[in-house]
Structure formats: C-alpha cells, structure tokens
Amino acid sequence: MQDKAAYINSIVEILEKNPYYTRHFDYRGRDALMFLDLSNILCRAHEFSVWIDIEDLVYLFSTLYNLKGHYAYTSLNLSNGMVKFLYDTGFIVYQNPFDSDAIMGFTISDVSRASDVDLVLLGTHDGGFRGIRDQLMRRGVLVAFLGFREMFSSFLRSDLLFCFEDMNILSPMRETASKSVTVENAEAQLEVEQPNSAP
C-alpha cells in the first residue's frame, strides 16, 4: 500500500492534468486557510451516499498550499467521536446551536486578516457566502469554494471551485468489504478506496 505522501501526490498529479484546475495552481505554495461548513458539506455528501475523508482533505491542501490553519463549523449534534477526530486532525472546532453562518463569516474575516494569507478555502455550497468572498477579494485574498459540483449555489458557479468529485477523498457509505470503486472525472477515472466504516 502506498504511503500517505505518495497517495496525496497522486491526487495532485491528477488535478494538475485537468485544465479546469489551471488557476488553482497559480497559488501553489502560498499561505492559505481552510474553513469547513460541516453541516453543509456532510449533509450533501449523505445525499450522494458518500462520505468525505476530511483527514485526506487536509493532507491534500497542505501539499498544495502552506495551510496555516483549518477550522470546522457544525451544529451541537455532532458526535463526540467526530469532534475528537477533528481536534486530532488539527482543526479548531466551532459548535453552535443555531445557524453557523454568522460566526463562520466573522471568524473567516477576522482570522484571514490576522493571518495575512493569500488564499481562503471555504467548504460550503451556500451562496450566502458570496459576501465574505467579495470582502476578501477586495483585500486581495483569493477564495476557492469546496464542495460537490452540482450542489453549488448559482451565486458561486463562476468562482474558483474545488469539486470533491475530482479528488480521491470520497468513499461510498456502505459497510462491506473494502474494494475500489470508480468516480468519473472529466479528465480521468479516480480509484477510491472504500473503508469498512466512516471515521
């Protein structure tokens, strides 16, 4: 079995061959922050009957960029095991009994200003975040949204997008013996390893 670095580098190589991602690599090696609206992206993943390997997502973007911090926002009903996993993976976790959008928008603006980064990676499909995108862009900070291609709000479709379908970080939500399945990509077919259970 290939080691983690080789695995992530193989994903990067596939993305580099996809013309859609040309602009993404203009910022390779630059300082970046990642913010995940977990309630949004995990609910959408459930609709597709897949789960997202969040640990590999962090490794991937740490390979592409100088990831200076990563933050997760979720409701209070997230399991203690998942919260511990996020902390162990280096996330700062915000749990909110209400909609996380307001606190998420505030901390994105505040942390990105204090960190003086070149790029913000924002895991959400919610077009309501176009405002924070505009604010960051006026400060010269590029924003890339992360999510499922067909689920992005029409307000975000013209933006810089990272689509989960193009990255080898998705596994079917089935507790059967580990096997490989194929995820279609405009440029290539990606092999996805299916674990026995989600983390």
C-alpha positions in Angstrom: 0.0 0.0 0.0 1.4 3.4 -1.0 2.3 5.8 1.8 0.3 9.0 2.6 2.6 11.3 0.8 2.6 9.2 -2.4 -1.2 8.9 -2.2 -1.7 12.7 -1.9 0.9 13.4 -4.6 -1.0 11.1 -7.0 -4.2 13.2 -6.4 -2.3 16.4 -7.0 -0.9 15.0 -10.3 -4.4 14.1 -11.5 -5.6 17.6 -10.7 -2.6 19.2 -12.5 -3.6 17.3 -15.6 -7.2 18.7 -15.5 -7.4 22.1 -17.4 -10.2 23.1 -15.1 -7.7 23.5 -12.2 -5.1 25.6 -14.0 -5.9 28.7 -11.9 -5.7 26.7 -8.7 -2.0 26.1 -9.1 -1.2 29.7 -9.5 -1.3 29.9 -5.7 0.6 26.7 -5.0 2.9 27.0 -2.0 1.2 30.3 -0.9 -0.3 30.8 2.6 -3.8 29.6 3.0 -6.6 28.9 5.5 -9.4 26.4 5.3 -12.9 26.7 6.7 -15.4 23.9 6.5 -19.2 24.3 7.0 -19.5 20.7 8.0 -23.3 20.8 8.4 -23.5 21.8 4.7 -20.9 19.6 3.1 -21.7 16.4 5.2 -25.4 16.7 4.5 -24.7 17.0 0.8 -22.4 14.0 1.0 -25.1 12.0 2.7 -27.4 12.8 -0.2 -24.9 11.3 -2.6 -24.4 8.3 -0.3 -20.7 9.1 0.2 -18.5 10.3 3.0 -15.6 12.7 2.8 -12.2 11.7 4.1 -11.6 15.0 5.9 -8.1 14.0 7.1 -7.0 13.4 3.5 -8.7 16.7 2.5 -6.3 18.4 5.0 -3.3 16.5 3.7 -4.2 17.4 0.1 -4.4 21.1 0.7 -1.3 21.0 2.9 0.5 19.6 -0.1 -0.8 22.3 -2.4 -0.5 25.3 -0.1 1.1 26.4 3.1 -2.0 25.6 5.2 -1.7 27.9 8.2 -4.9 26.8 9.9 -8.1 24.8 9.4 -11.5 25.4 11.1 -14.7 23.4 11.2 -18.2 24.7 12.0 -21.0 22.4 12.9 -24.2 22.0 15.0 -24.1 20.7 18.5 -25.4 17.3 17.4 -22.0 16.2 16.0 -20.9 13.1 17.9 -18.1 13.4 20.5 -16.1 10.9 18.4 -16.2 13.1 15.4 -15.3 16.2 17.4 -12.3 14.4 18.9 -11.3 13.3 15.4 -11.4 16.9 14.1 -9.3 18.1 17.0 -6.8 15.3 16.5 -6.6 16.3 12.8 -5.6 19.8 13.9 -9.0 21.6 13.4 -10.3 24.4 15.6 -14.0 23.4 16.0 -16.9 25.8 16.5 -20.2 24.1 17.6 -23.3 26.3 17.5 -26.9 25.5 18.5 -28.1 27.8 15.7 -27.0 28.6 12.1 -23.2 28.8 12.0 -23.1 31.2 9.0 -22.8 34.4 11.1 -20.0 33.1 13.4 -18.3 31.5 10.4 -18.3 34.7 8.3 -17.0 36.7 11.3 -14.1 34.3 12.0 -13.2 33.9 8.4 -12.8 37.7 8.1 -11.0 38.1 11.4 -8.6 35.1 11.1 -7.7 35.7 7.5 -6.9 39.4 8.3 -4.8 38.4 11.3 -3.0 35.6 9.4 -2.2 37.7 6.3 -2.9 34.8 3.9 -3.1 34.7 0.1 -5.9 32.2 -0.2 -9.0 31.1 1.7 -10.5 27.6 1.1 -14.2 27.6 2.0 -16.1 24.3 2.2 -19.7 25.2 1.6 -22.3 25.3 -1.2 -24.1 28.2 0.3 -24.4 31.3 -1.9 -24.8 33.4 1.2 -21.0 33.3 1.5 -20.6 35.4 -1.7 -20.5 38.5 0.6 -17.5 37.3 2.5 -15.9 36.2 -0.8 -16.3 39.8 -2.1 -14.9 41.3 1.1 -11.8 39.0 1.0 -11.3 39.6 -2.8 -11.2 43.4 -2.1 -8.4 42.8 0.3 -6.5 40.8 -2.4 -7.3 37.4 -0.9 -8.3 34.7 -3.4 -11.3 32.5 -2.3 -11.8 28.9 -3.5 -15.0 27.1 -2.6 -15.0 23.3 -1.8 -18.0 21.0 -2.5 -20.0 18.9 -4.9 -20.1 20.2 -8.4 -23.9 20.2 -8.9 -24.7 21.4 -5.4 -23.0 24.9 -5.5 -25.4 27.8 -5.4 -25.7 29.6 -8.7 -24.1 32.6 -6.9 -20.9 30.6 -6.7 -20.8 28.8 -10.0 -18.4 31.4 -11.6 -16.0 31.3 -8.7 -12.9 29.2 -8.2 -14.2 25.8 -7.2 -12.6 22.6 -5.9 -15.1 19.8 -6.6 -15.0 16.7 -4.4 -15.8 14.5 -7.4 -12.3 15.4 -8.8 -10.5 14.3 -5.7 -9.8 10.8 -4.4 -11.3 11.6 -1.0 -14.8 10.1 -1.4 -16.0 6.7 -0.3 -19.4 5.0 -0.6 -21.4 4.8 2.6 -21.5 1.0 2.7 -20.1 -1.2 5.4 -19.0 -4.1 3.1 -15.6 -5.5 2.4 -13.0 -2.9 1.2 -12.9 -2.6 -2.5 -12.2 0.0 -5.2 -15.0 1.9 -7.0 -14.7 4.4 -9.8 -15.5 8.1 -9.6 -15.9 9.8 -13.0 -13.7 12.9 -13.8 -13.7 15.0 -16.9 -10.0 14.0 -17.4 -9.6 10.7 -15.7 -11.1 8.0 -13.6 -10.1 8.1 -10.0 -9.8 5.0 -7.8 -11.5 5.4 -4.4 -10.7 3.1 -1.6 -13.8 2.1 0.4 -13.1 1.6 4.1 -15.1 -0.7 6.3 -16.7 2.3 8.1 -16.5 6.1 8.2 -14.4 7.8 10.9 
